Amino acid sequence: MRERLTDWTGTNWAGNVAFSTERVHRPKTIAEVQEVVAAGERLRVLGSGHSFNRIADTDGALISLAGMARTAEIGPDRTSVRVDGGIRYGELAALLEPAGLAVHNLASLPHISVAGAVATATHGSGVRNGNLATAVSGLEIVRPDGELVTLTRDDADLAGAVVGLGALGVVTALTLDVVPAFELRQYVYDDLSAAALRESLDEILAAGYSVSLFTRWTGSGIDNVWLKRHDPMPAGDFHGATPADGPRHPILGMPTRNCTEQGGVPGPWAARLPHFRMEFTPSSGEELQSDWHVPREYALDAIEAVNDLRERVAAVLQVCEIRTVAADELWLSPNYRRDSLALHFTWIADTDAVLPVVADLEKALAPMAARPHWGKIFTTAPDELRSLYPRFADFAGLAHRFDPTGKFRNPWLDNLLGTD
């Protein structure tokens, strides 16, 4: 089981991708990044290694920003923070909390890098919460010739560059929107029935600041409901689901001490929004992941489509998490101009067994225009992927304009963007 990619292992975090290179640059300053980039070889940025496909792979060299100094420069009006390109969300939280500030949402894991999460549109949950990339108000990018360029919300290119898949250059700094720090309480309920889900799904998903539904698809209902909210919950059941009699881990058999505190105990945003504590192994470690987003109006249809395949799904599944994500204007965001239901699958660590089930799910969800998470496992054909994004041609043009020689390309990107 792998903790973090702090030392070079030659693989991603899950161990299912062995990188095609052994060359890893570790610059400590922006000037060193510029020097590495200008030297000429093909490059991909190595974030926290939490992608499950070959988006970060290269036959050239990898560049890691983990060795750069951690930076959190709060703007004078206290509505923004400029962070370095190697910072992780747990590290960012530790720098923001003493200043009484927060970001609007976090993913399940505080262990992931901000730049990598943003580039792949990683998300938390909440009917009013955009994915993590929506907090970005500025990017600093080293282009292929070593030039450092800055994009802000005044630049039309920013909406295309934020979820950039690493195709534009090396993101050395990001400016994020921040809000006043806030507290949340986390509640867990067991055994939500399929009938309650059908009758009250919208109400259930809106019952907290962030809501997650966990199921192992061994039945038609939901195993656990996780509510993260500002106000205390009334005593008693939640739509027929019963309050958990102790802490829960999303994956059966994993230590509950790895998870953030439950039971309605109030705590800081950064200690409640993630499911897992920064100081412990995230999730299970031995796993693969997939994640698809469908328009919210298809939420029940999507859940029923998975339910129809539940025996095949359950055979290779550790847990499935159902969440919501608000619409945004970022060109390659799975939530571009549509409020979404996200279906996240944590699979067993067996690629050969998982891929056929992934293909079956994609086929079942295709009528709902399901968009996969860019950093997870999917098999959707490139032409179909391109058709799911109205601004895809604009993004391809932006990538070519920033990187006309393909220095930051790799086979994964070539397959997606084409090689013309």
C-alpha positions as CSV (number, residue, x, y, z in Angstrom):
1,M,0.0,0.0,0.0
2,R,1.4,3.4,-1.0
3,E,1.2,6.5,1.1
4,R,2.3,9.6,-0.9
5,L,4.5,10.1,-3.9
6,T,7.0,12.0,-1.9
7,D,9.8,9.7,-3.0
8,W,10.1,8.5,-6.6
9,T,8.6,5.0,-6.9
10,G,8.2,4.9,-10.6
11,T,4.5,4.5,-10.3
12,N,1.4,6.5,-9.5
13,W,-0.1,6.5,-6.0
14,A,-2.2,3.3,-6.7
15,G,0.6,1.4,-8.4
16,N,-1.5,0.6,-11.5
17,V,0.5,2.9,-13.8
18,A,4.3,2.4,-14.2
19,F,5.7,5.6,-15.7
20,S,7.6,5.4,-19.0
21,T,10.5,7.4,-17.7
22,E,13.0,7.4,-14.8
23,R,13.9,11.1,-15.3
24,V,12.4,13.4,-12.7
25,H,13.3,17.0,-12.4
26,R,12.8,18.6,-8.9
27,P,13.2,22.4,-9.3
28,K,13.0,24.5,-6.1
29,T,12.3,27.9,-7.7
30,I,10.3,29.2,-10.6
31,A,13.6,30.2,-12.3
32,E,14.7,26.6,-12.1
33,V,11.4,25.5,-13.6
34,Q,11.9,27.9,-16.5
35,E,15.4,26.5,-17.0
36,V,14.2,22.9,-17.1
37,V,11.4,23.8,-19.5
38,A,13.5,25.8,-21.8
39,A,16.1,23.0,-22.1
40,G,13.9,21.4,-24.7
41,E,12.9,17.8,-23.8
42,R,9.3,16.7,-23.6
43,L,7.8,17.1,-20.1
44,R,4.8,16.2,-18.0
45,V,4.2,17.6,-14.5
46,L,4.1,15.0,-11.7
47,G,1.6,16.1,-9.1
48,S,0.6,14.0,-6.1
49,G,0.4,10.9,-8.3
50,H,-3.3,10.4,-7.7
51,S,-4.4,9.9,-11.3
52,F,-5.4,6.4,-12.3
53,N,-4.7,6.6,-16.0
54,R,-1.7,7.8,-18.1
55,I,-2.5,11.5,-18.2
56,A,0.8,12.3,-16.4
57,D,3.0,9.7,-18.2
58,T,5.7,10.7,-20.7
59,D,8.6,9.2,-22.6
60,G,10.5,12.4,-21.9
61,A,10.9,13.6,-18.3
62,L,8.7,14.4,-15.4
63,I,8.9,17.6,-13.4
64,S,7.8,17.7,-9.8
65,L,7.1,20.9,-7.9
66,A,6.9,19.2,-4.5
67,G,10.3,20.7,-3.5
68,M,9.3,24.3,-4.0
69,A,8.7,26.4,-1.0
70,R,5.1,26.3,0.3
71,T,3.5,29.6,-0.4
72,A,0.1,31.1,0.6
73,E,0.1,34.9,0.0
74,I,-3.3,36.3,1.1
75,G,-4.6,39.2,-1.0
76,P,-5.0,42.6,0.7
77,D,-8.8,42.3,0.6
78,R,-8.7,38.8,2.1
79,T,-10.7,37.3,-0.7
80,S,-7.9,35.5,-2.5
81,V,-4.7,33.5,-1.9
82,R,-1.8,32.9,-4.2
83,V,-0.3,29.4,-3.7
84,D,2.7,27.6,-5.2
85,G,2.2,24.9,-7.8
86,G,3.3,22.1,-5.6
87,I,1.1,22.7,-2.5
88,R,-1.4,20.0,-1.3
89,Y,-4.8,20.9,0.0
90,G,-3.9,19.8,3.6
91,E,-0.9,22.0,3.5
92,L,-3.0,24.9,2.2
93,A,-5.5,24.4,4.9
94,A,-2.8,24.6,7.6
95,L,-1.7,28.0,6.2
96,L,-5.2,29.4,5.7
97,E,-6.7,28.4,9.1
98,P,-4.5,30.7,11.3
99,A,-5.6,33.6,9.1
100,G,-9.3,32.7,9.6
101,L,-9.8,31.8,5.9
102,A,-11.0,28.8,3.9
103,V,-11.5,27.5,0.4
104,H,-15.1,26.8,-0.5
105,N,-14.8,23.1,-0.8
106,L,-12.4,20.1,-0.6
107,A,-12.2,16.7,-2.1
108,S,-12.4,13.5,-0.1
109,L,-8.6,13.5,0.2
110,P,-6.6,16.5,1.6
111,H,-3.5,14.7,0.3
112,I,-3.9,15.7,-3.4
113,S,-2.1,18.7,-5.0
114,V,-4.0,21.8,-5.7
115,A,-2.6,22.2,-9.3
116,G,-3.3,18.6,-10.2
117,A,-6.8,18.6,-8.8
118,V,-7.6,21.8,-10.6
119,A,-6.2,20.6,-13.9
120,T,-8.5,17.5,-13.8
121,A,-11.6,19.2,-12.3
122,T,-11.5,17.2,-9.2
123,H,-14.6,17.9,-7.0
124,G,-16.0,17.7,-3.5
125,S,-19.8,17.8,-3.0
126,G,-22.7,20.1,-2.5
127,V,-25.6,21.3,-4.6
128,R,-24.3,24.8,-4.5
129,N,-20.6,24.0,-4.6
130,G,-18.6,24.1,-7.8
131,N,-15.7,21.8,-8.3
132,L,-12.3,22.7,-6.9
133,A,-11.2,24.4,-10.2
134,T,-14.0,27.0,-9.9
135,A,-12.0,28.7,-7.1
136,V,-9.2,29.6,-9.5
137,S,-9.0,33.3,-10.4
138,G,-5.5,33.2,-11.8
139,L,-2.8,30.9,-13.1
140,E,1.0,31.4,-13.6
141,I,2.2,29.1,-16.3
142,V,5.7,28.4,-17.7
143,R,5.3,28.0,-21.5
144,P,7.6,25.8,-23.7
145,D,10.2,28.5,-24.2
146,G,10.5,29.1,-20.5
147,E,8.4,32.3,-20.5
148,L,6.3,32.8,-17.4
149,V,2.8,34.1,-18.3
150,T,-0.1,35.1,-16.0
151,L,-3.8,34.6,-16.7
152,T,-6.5,36.2,-14.6
153,R,-10.3,36.4,-14.9
154,D,-9.9,39.4,-17.1
155,D,-8.3,37.0,-19.7
156,A,-10.7,35.0,-21.9
157,D,-8.2,32.2,-22.0
158,L,-8.5,31.5,-18.2
159,A,-11.8,29.5,-18.5
160,G,-10.1,27.2,-20.9
161,A,-6.8,27.0,-19.1
162,V,-7.9,26.1,-15.6
163,V,-9.0,22.5,-16.4
164,G,-5.9,22.3,-18.6
165,L,-4.9,18.6,-18.4
166,G,-1.3,19.8,-18.2
167,A,-1.4,20.6,-21.9
168,L,-0.5,24.3,-21.7
169,G,2.7,24.3,-19.6
170,V,3.9,24.0,-16.0
171,V,1.5,25.8,-13.5
172,T,3.9,27.3,-11.0
173,A,1.3,29.3,-9.0
174,L,-2.5,29.6,-8.7
175,T,-4.6,32.3,-7.2
176,L,-7.7,31.0,-5.5
177,D,-10.9,32.6,-4.1
178,V,-11.1,32.3,-0.3
179,V,-13.9,32.8,2.2
180,P,-14.1,33.4,5.9
181,A,-13.3,30.2,7.8
182,F,-16.3,28.2,8.9
183,E,-17.2,25.2,11.0
184,L,-19.2,22.1,10.0
185,R,-20.7,19.1,11.7
186,Q,-20.5,15.7,10.2
187,Y,-23.3,13.1,10.6
188,V,-23.5,9.6,9.3
189,Y,-26.7,7.6,8.8
190,D,-27.1,3.9,7.9
191,D,-29.4,2.1,5.5
192,L,-31.3,4.6,3.4
193,S,-33.9,2.7,1.5
194,A,-34.3,2.7,-2.3
195,A,-37.9,4.0,-1.8
196,A,-36.7,7.0,0.2
197,L,-34.0,7.7,-2.4
198,R,-36.6,7.7,-5.2
199,E,-39.1,9.8,-3.3
200,S,-36.7,12.4,-1.7
201,L,-33.4,12.4,-3.6
202,D,-33.3,16.2,-4.2
203,E,-34.1,16.9,-0.5
204,I,-31.5,14.3,0.7
205,L,-28.8,15.8,-1.5
206,A,-29.6,19.3,-0.3
207,A,-29.6,18.4,3.4
208,G,-26.1,19.6,4.0
209,Y,-23.3,21.9,2.8
210,S,-21.8,18.7,1.4
211,V,-23.6,15.4,1.1
212,S,-22.2,11.9,0.1
213,L,-24.2,8.7,-0.4
214,F,-22.1,5.5,-0.1
215,T,-23.2,2.2,-1.4
216,R,-21.6,-1.2,-2.2
217,W,-24.4,-2.1,-4.6
218,T,-25.1,-5.3,-2.7
219,G,-28.7,-4.1,-2.5
220,S,-30.9,-1.4,-4.1
221,G,-30.5,1.1,-1.2
222,I,-27.8,3.3,0.2
223,D,-25.5,1.9,2.9
224,N,-24.4,5.2,4.5
225,V,-25.4,8.9,4.1
226,W,-22.7,11.4,5.1
227,L,-24.0,14.9,5.9
228,K,-21.6,17.8,6.5
229,R,-23.6,20.9,7.6
230,H,-23.4,24.1,9.6
231,D,-26.4,23.4,11.9
232,P,-27.1,20.5,14.2
233,M,-29.3,17.7,12.9
234,P,-32.5,16.9,14.7
235,A,-32.4,13.7,16.7
236,G,-33.8,10.6,15.2
237,D,-33.8,9.1,11.7
238,F,-33.0,10.8,8.4
239,H,-35.6,9.8,5.7
240,G,-35.8,6.4,7.4
241,A,-32.0,6.0,7.7
242,T,-30.8,5.5,11.3
243,P,-28.0,7.4,13.0
244,A,-24.7,5.5,12.9
245,D,-23.9,4.0,16.3
246,G,-20.2,4.9,15.9
247,P,-17.7,6.2,13.3
248,R,-17.8,4.8,9.8
249,H,-15.2,4.3,7.1
250,P,-16.5,4.3,3.5
251,I,-14.7,1.0,2.8
252,L,-15.5,-2.0,5.0
253,G,-12.7,-3.2,7.1
254,M,-10.6,0.0,7.0
255,P,-9.8,1.8,10.3
256,T,-12.3,4.4,11.1
257,R,-9.5,6.5,12.8
258,N,-8.4,7.4,9.3
259,C,-11.6,9.4,8.8
260,T,-12.5,12.9,9.8
261,E,-14.6,13.2,13.0
262,Q,-18.3,12.3,12.8
263,G,-21.1,12.2,15.3
264,G,-22.1,15.9,14.8
265,V,-19.0,17.3,16.7
266,P,-18.4,20.8,15.3
267,G,-15.0,21.4,13.8
268,P,-13.0,23.5,11.3
269,W,-13.9,23.2,7.6
270,A,-10.7,21.5,6.7
271,A,-11.3,18.8,9.4
272,R,-14.8,18.0,8.2
273,L,-15.0,18.5,4.4
274,P,-12.6,15.7,3.5
275,H,-13.6,12.2,4.4
276,F,-10.0,11.3,5.4
277,R,-7.5,12.8,7.8
278,M,-4.2,14.2,6.3
279,E,-2.1,12.2,8.7
280,F,-3.5,8.8,7.8
281,T,-3.6,6.6,4.7
282,P,-6.3,8.0,2.4
283,S,-9.1,5.6,1.2
284,S,-7.7,2.0,1.1
285,G,-4.5,2.6,-1.0
286,E,-5.0,-0.7,-2.9
287,E,-7.6,0.4,-5.4
288,L,-8.6,1.8,-8.8
289,Q,-11.1,4.6,-9.3
290,S,-13.6,5.8,-11.9
291,D,-15.9,8.8,-11.7
292,W,-18.7,9.9,-14.1
293,H,-20.9,13.1,-14.1
294,V,-24.4,13.2,-15.5
295,P,-26.8,16.2,-15.5
296,R,-28.8,16.5,-12.3
297,E,-32.1,15.9,-14.1
298,Y,-30.9,12.4,-14.9
299,A,-29.9,11.6,-11.3
300,L,-32.5,8.9,-10.6
301,D,-32.0,7.4,-14.1
302,A,-28.3,7.2,-13.6
303,I,-28.7,5.5,-10.2
304,E,-31.1,3.0,-11.7
305,A,-28.8,2.3,-14.6
306,V,-26.0,1.4,-12.1
307,N,-28.5,-0.6,-10.1
308,D,-29.4,-2.7,-13.2
309,L,-25.7,-3.7,-13.3
310,R,-25.2,-4.0,-9.5
311,E,-24.2,-7.7,-9.5
312,R,-21.4,-7.0,-12.0
313,V,-20.4,-3.8,-10.2
314,A,-20.5,-5.2,-6.7
315,A,-18.1,-8.1,-7.8
316,V,-15.2,-5.7,-8.4
317,L,-16.3,-2.8,-6.1
318,Q,-15.0,-1.5,-2.8
319,V,-17.5,1.4,-2.5
320,C,-19.4,3.8,-4.7
321,E,-20.0,7.4,-3.7
322,I,-22.8,9.6,-5.1
323,R,-22.3,13.4,-4.9
324,T,-23.5,16.6,-6.5
325,V,-21.5,19.4,-8.2
326,A,-22.7,22.8,-9.3
327,A,-22.5,24.0,-12.8
328,D,-19.6,26.2,-14.0
329,E,-18.1,27.9,-17.1
330,L,-14.8,26.0,-17.4
331,W,-14.4,24.6,-20.8
332,L,-13.2,21.1,-19.9
333,S,-15.0,20.8,-16.6
334,P,-17.4,17.8,-16.5
335,N,-19.8,20.3,-14.9
336,Y,-19.6,22.8,-17.7
337,R,-23.0,24.5,-17.8
338,R,-24.8,21.7,-16.0
339,D,-25.5,20.9,-12.4
340,S,-24.3,17.4,-12.0
341,L,-24.6,14.1,-10.1
342,A,-21.2,12.4,-9.8
343,L,-20.9,8.7,-9.5
344,H,-17.6,7.7,-8.0
345,F,-16.4,4.1,-7.9
346,T,-13.5,2.8,-5.8
347,W,-12.7,-0.5,-7.4
348,I,-10.5,-3.5,-6.4
349,A,-6.9,-3.3,-7.6
350,D,-7.5,-5.6,-10.6
351,T,-7.4,-3.8,-13.9
352,D,-8.4,-6.8,-16.0
353,A,-11.4,-7.5,-13.9
354,V,-12.5,-3.8,-13.6
355,L,-12.2,-2.6,-17.2
356,P,-15.1,-4.7,-18.6
357,V,-17.4,-3.4,-15.9
358,V,-16.2,0.2,-16.6
359,A,-17.2,-0.3,-20.3
360,D,-20.6,-1.7,-19.3
361,L,-21.2,1.4,-17.0
362,E,-20.1,3.8,-19.8
363,K,-22.6,2.1,-22.2
364,A,-25.4,2.4,-19.6
365,L,-24.7,6.0,-18.8
366,A,-24.0,7.2,-22.4
367,P,-27.6,8.2,-23.1
368,M,-27.3,10.6,-20.2
369,A,-24.2,12.3,-21.7
370,A,-22.0,11.1,-18.8
371,R,-18.6,12.9,-18.7
372,P,-15.7,11.0,-17.0
373,H,-13.3,12.5,-14.5
374,W,-10.1,13.2,-16.5
375,G,-7.8,11.6,-14.0
376,K,-9.7,8.3,-13.4
377,I,-10.2,5.1,-15.4
378,F,-12.5,5.3,-18.4
379,T,-12.6,3.8,-21.9
380,T,-14.7,6.3,-23.7
381,A,-13.5,6.9,-27.3
382,P,-11.8,10.3,-27.9
383,D,-14.3,11.3,-30.6
384,E,-17.2,10.7,-28.1
385,L,-15.3,12.6,-25.4
386,R,-14.8,15.6,-27.6
387,S,-18.5,15.6,-28.5
388,L,-19.4,15.9,-24.8
389,Y,-17.7,19.3,-24.5
390,P,-19.1,22.3,-26.5
391,R,-15.8,24.2,-26.1
392,F,-13.5,21.3,-26.9
393,A,-12.3,22.7,-30.2
394,D,-11.5,25.9,-28.5
395,F,-9.5,24.1,-25.9
396,A,-7.6,22.2,-28.6
397,G,-6.8,25.5,-30.2
398,L,-5.7,27.0,-26.9
399,A,-3.4,24.1,-26.2
400,H,-1.8,24.4,-29.7
401,R,-1.4,28.1,-29.2
402,F,0.4,27.7,-25.8
403,D,2.4,24.6,-26.9
404,P,2.7,24.6,-30.7
405,T,5.6,22.1,-30.7
406,G,3.9,19.6,-28.3
407,K,6.5,19.8,-25.5
408,F,3.9,19.0,-22.9
409,R,2.1,16.4,-24.9
410,N,2.1,12.6,-24.4
411,P,0.3,9.7,-26.1
412,W,-2.7,10.1,-23.8
413,L,-3.1,13.8,-24.9
414,D,-2.3,13.0,-28.5
415,N,-5.1,10.5,-28.5
416,L,-7.5,13.0,-27.0
417,L,-6.5,16.1,-28.9
418,G,-5.2,14.6,-32.1
419,T,-1.8,15.0,-33.6
420,D,-2.5,17.6,-36.4
